Structures are given as C-alpha cells and as structure tokens.
Amino acid sequence: MIYDDESAEKLFLEAKRVYQDRGMLKWVGFYLSDHTAELTKDSQKRNHINKEKVQMSMEEIGGLLQQAYLKNQRVALQLSALDNEGQFQDELVGKLAGQRDNLIFLNEETRGILQLTIEQIHHAEIILPQKILSQKTKEINE
C-alpha cells in the first residue's frame, strides 16, 4: 500500500492517539534490580561488625611495627577507638612510612598518609602482600 503525505500523517496521528506509552514503567525493572542490589550492599555494610582482637602490649606493637617497617611489609591496625555504636572501626591497612617522636606515619591503602600514636593501636598484625589479580576483580565488582 502506498501512502501519500496526507494519509501518512493521518495514520501517524491515529497511531499516536491510540498508542499508550508506558513511560517510566518500562524502566522500573532495571531500576528495581539495581536499587535492590544497592540496598543489599548498604545493609551488609551497616550490619558488618568488626570483632575485637586481642589487646597487645606497647612493646609487642612496637616490635611488630619495627619489623614491618624494616621489611617493608603491610600491616593491619585495629585502633582502640570505637564508633558511635560502640563497635571497633575497620582496620587500617597499609605500609609504615616512618616515625617521629611518638608519631607513626602509616601510608593507608585507601586514605593516604595517616598519623597515629602507639597508644591508639589496640592490635597490630603483619599481613601478606595483596595479589594484583584479586585487587583488580574487587575493583571491577564494586
């Protein structure tokens, strides 16, 4: 069937009048799954509780930090400070950048250089080097 301009315009206007655009409804499925995934991730983050590790003496912490500094090893530090809900904060992970007087400089992996005192540290441990492949897949998943 061949349409001239006038009949094509009539057909278009009729189709436009009859067609019910679902508007945002067609996108709700995508939004809902993304929103649900984000809510689940947020809920897991809020419900995460850092368990208290064994309190170390100042001498133990100092010796471990000295060993980590000399061997350029990564450390995980649990601070004595608690959050608003009385839970331990996430561990600080990084390499020691130096020490001056009673200050320790930690090159934390996500926050950069942090200043700490030994008195602020509840527990310290040396951790293995992070594998590059696992770090890349973690970044992709986030």
Beta strands, then each sheet from edge to edge (+ up, - down):
strand 1: 74-79
strand 2: 92-100
strand 3: 103-108
strand 4: 112-117
strand 5: 121-127
sheet 1: 4+ 3- 2+ 1- 5+
end
